[in-house]
């Protein structure tokens, strides 16, 4: 039951079984109802034929009772006494009376045969009465729907089930009789039993076929899933994220699962590779200032007069900045949310520039007076972005650095420009990668660790904004930070 194939096969079999049982019961009920309707019609026709003869005054002993075996007939009077029965009818149930022996005509309150005289030989008088209309005329057959009932009849020592129809008839003498005529239910029972037997025989076979087909189809459909599982297990065991799961040629959900799994593996491989490269680059960046600082301390220990205190302080500051950058990147990678405080970018830019008293080039600030440049986010992180962009401009500028704030559509744009060499067009995306420096000949002490622009773009992206670089009007690089306004 833990197998998907088993659960699918059992579920499909149960559903088909319930559907077939319901359909079979419906078919049996409809078939039985149709056959009973036919038996009712046959019984009604037979009863009305006998009732019609009684209504025309046909004597009892001259009644034509055709097919007495298939349509047994019993006639009762108003008091429920049997007055006529079929020739070979021995017993009957379902007609309201179990008697099959006709009572004498006198006890029925009628002449022995409707239309006959009283047997005193006055035939001429009877003829005269008939001529002058004093003799009763034609009787009638009830036009109401007959009453139907189930019962049994024993005809010539054979007992069977019948469907009886009861029709009332009035003789010319005014006597009301009830005619019960039966129609056999043997055909209905045989047909129902045959269909039921066929269903009971075929249902298990059909369910076995359904279960087998479902099992095979499910097994074939899930075969690619097993291939994906095995490959994922192999990837987990080998830790080789370069491997990919097999993708079936079909365009179904399993193929989509395989493609999504491979896409996930691609992203995971890139993430792990980026993490490994990040750790390696961070270790390399940390090794240089630590080695320099250790060397200076060892020299100072042996020769105190040769201590380079400013250099040691510079290496310590560089270590502090690098550690702070690595910690911020770790928090960003962990999904730290920027917050929802309101930050006025114009005031933030002025504040950041005013604190940069040691820059080699004075920064020109262009912020329109009276403008509202508010965004939502972390004031500390946005301050770090502006500071990193200004640090980058100071390193590459020849004589001018400018920063401007302006409204841009539904957001605010902060632009930092310099008049340096600019960024080649084919390198304008790579510079935002971590530990990337375009000038390989530049010393590490002057060029930084290559994390400033990567941190700036990550922060901008997590604030719902963008950070791009283009060519400035002054000839150098123009970094454009765009952040959305509060909703």
VOLUM-566661 format. One record per residue (C-alpha): z, y, x. Coordinates in steps of 0.001 Angstrom, whole numbers, plus 500000, padded with zeros to 6 digits. Layout:
BEGIN
ZYX...
***
This chain:
BEGIN
500000500000500000500295502310503009496567502033503612494320504661502065491770501934501371494334499846499507495595502785497461492049503860496614491042500337495594494155499811493472493845503233491870490175502768491037490859499284489663493677500516487448491571503386486117488638501095485369490963498517483794492519501090481463489069502451480568487641498994479914490624497890477833490431501033475739486667500685475346487019496978474512489624497628471841487436500344470364484418498016470319486431495234468672487840497573466046484418499041465250482805495591465161485528494205462894485322497225460591481529496908460292481695493185459568484428493658456975482339496376455347479480493896455097481803491278453594483080493874451115479522494653450081478689490959449596481878490370447582481237493439445426477640492363444695478762488871443691481582490229441506479328492696439744476719490014439060479329487885437276480805490940435546477347491910434333476829488493432793480205488706431053479356492155429733476145490860428161478053488172426289476975485177428389479152482166427454481630481080430093479998477709430579476590479316431061477568481786433768475352481612436834477689481383439817475302481181442754476549480267446225479907479134444924480855477921448386480116481267450030481206483385447089484017481703445113484717483387441799487877483642439722488116485536436413491419486556434841492234488187431533494366491217430837497531489148431156496501487769434541495684484309433290492762482493434847489910481959432399487018481061434732486823479634438256484020478399440455483177474732440179484651473472443460487410476079443902490683474226444425493099476969445528492989480701446123495270483449447439494823487203447585493678487630443965497080488216442448497280484683441111497337481350442815496237479342439754492747477951439575492940476057436243491408478002433337493637478390430298492298477431426843490153480124425285492415480563422286495372481436424481493283484097426100492872485866422812489096485416422832486530482992421477485662480036423694482388481650424595481596485318424116478994485745421345479581482309419795480735481829416214484040480385415133482375476962414486482744476914410565478961476502410018478391479974408536475327480553410704473513482456408007476431484822407577476516485326411328472848486146411345473340488559408471476246490201410296474071490550413377471271492061411360473486494680409705475199495624413003478669494330412127478667492009415205479985493530418472477304494959420794476940494851424612480040495164426768480365497196430006481143496831433691483596499268435301481867501819437480484995502444439545485114501308443130486372497746443297489691496817444817489445494759447975491950492284449355492214489598451996492958486038451011492068482396451379490173479955449215489917476183449267486435475132448237485753471410448160488779470704450398487758473344452972490102476310453347488790479541454852489550483255454918487761485440452398487431489075451450487827489494447669486436492244445468487940492856442017485646494298439303486649494807435670484257493895432844484554494273429079482924491575426930481052492384423716484184491157421869486236493884423556488087491553425913488750493066429393488391490589432217488812490971435976486269489240438165487357488258441685484495487306443961484959486425447607482850486776450730483649484576453765485146486168456884484093483317459161481181485304460616483429488310461278486079486172462932483548484289465009481854487480466173485153489171467028486435486077468820483189485746470761483231489375471874486945489212472710486435486028474723483531487585476621485636490644477400488620488610478548486346486569480774484292489437482141487117491980482600488846490225485544485516489600487249484492493216486789487843494431488120487453492222491177483988493694491773485330497252491338488212496610493748485902495026496324483271497755496120485926500476496297487496498811499316484173498537501146483032502064500257486380503559501250486399501567504477482927502809505342483808506376504403487000506339506503485420504731509546484711508148511165488335509114510531489471506134512565487120507235515337488613510718515238492130509276515333491396507064518337489806509926520256492697512260519458495129509583520648493124509252523875493109513026524354496864513157523835497430510343526324495083511754528981495877515470528347492171516114528874491405518925526437487764518956527509487113515823525442485889516111521861486083513844518824482845512281517524481148514201514747479380512056512102475885513028511069476855513370507419477612516695505787480726515610503964484405516525504278484952514134507186482189515791509187483793519153508433487131517738509605485574516574512874483943519969513476487179521787512709489075519439515034486624520141517853486876523867517222490650523575517380490394521631520636488094524318522043490566527067521161493455524986522489491612524279525727490854527971526182494464528865525420495855526327527850493362527382530507494244531022529942497929530158530184497410528247533411495368531065534889497967533555533715500774531625535393498753531262538595497796534942538668501343536034537835502707533855540634500152535310543027500951538879541989504678538301542308504353536615545680502974539691547458505732542234546648508439539581547029507070538555550443506796542206551498510309542985550321511704539909552080509948540858555304511386544374555184514898543063554525514661540528557358513460543242559751516218545556558580518774542821559140517645542354562734516822545999563429518534548344560986516846551369562540513415549980561460514290549711557735511436551025555544513561552104552618510758553855550659508552550775550984511330548498549771511932550747546805508198550784546031508014546990546161511076546754543925509553549177541422506326547229541444508255544023540780510094545712537920506865546992536348505140543630536744508108541802535211508138544235532288504388543713531749504751539934531835507648540090529380505628542262526978502649539905527200504936536952526492506284538696523381502762539544522206501593535966522731504608534760520760503361536770517772505844539647517859505084542036515007504667545715515915506902547007513138506170549498510364507676552756511627505620555922511183504344557329514503502682560735514883500084560153517611499566563815518388503240564332519191503382560998521043500463562002523309502047565401524127505371563718524882503782561088527123501774563680529109504791565983529491506756563215531222504030562528533816505154565069536418504073563023539428500370562598538556497917563670541249495614565188538611496856567329535735496028565861532321494218568061529797495493567524526220493327568237523182495296567909519930494284570092516955497082572260515648498435571396512228496779568000512159498585564962510766497790561912512855500295559382511553500001555615511958502322552669511383503583550627514302505891550427517275506456553749519005507361552032522282504268549814522352501902552660521439503508554798524134502859551976526601499165551891525549498690555626526130500570555406529433498420552493530643495207554350529752496394557456531587497419555368534628493959553805534704492289557237534464494478558630537277493451555797539604489715556286539047489350560028538359487994562365541000489208565670539616489813565631535853491608563567533243491546564509529551493118563027526453492227564006522890493458563084519404491285563381516303490844561949512825488199559232512614487374557963509122490385556153507719492155556157511060493122558164514119491242558117517435492844558704520821490339559169523657491170559169527384488369560383529710487954560759533462485203561872535830485258558816538053482599556178538627482925554732535122482684551095534058479397549177534357478072548199530961478134544472531703481828544692532711483118546648529703484620543572528072485811541747531162488085544584532247490318543840529246491054540343530543494350539741532282494563540176536068490975541473536240490176544255538755486618545374539334487238546904542751488011543866544923488226546003548062490983548158546561494480547326547776496826545684545365499420548359545865497080551066544642495172549064542073497971547498540073498144543936538793495279544161536309497495543861533229497487547425531881494205547306529964494868543768528722498243544888527328496639547973525764494008545979523893496508543347522725498809546032521337495904547825519650494701544589518066498173543717516736498373547201515183495109546547513324493107548808515620490558548579518415490252549621522044486802550071523581485316551745526636482161553825526946480698556447529246482390559841529131480603563174529045482232563943532404480449560920533880483379558549534121484961556171531617486001557056528072488590554708526527488770555044522748491837553796520888491424553658517102494323552917514773494302552825510959496217555331508871499039554093506618497790552668503307
***
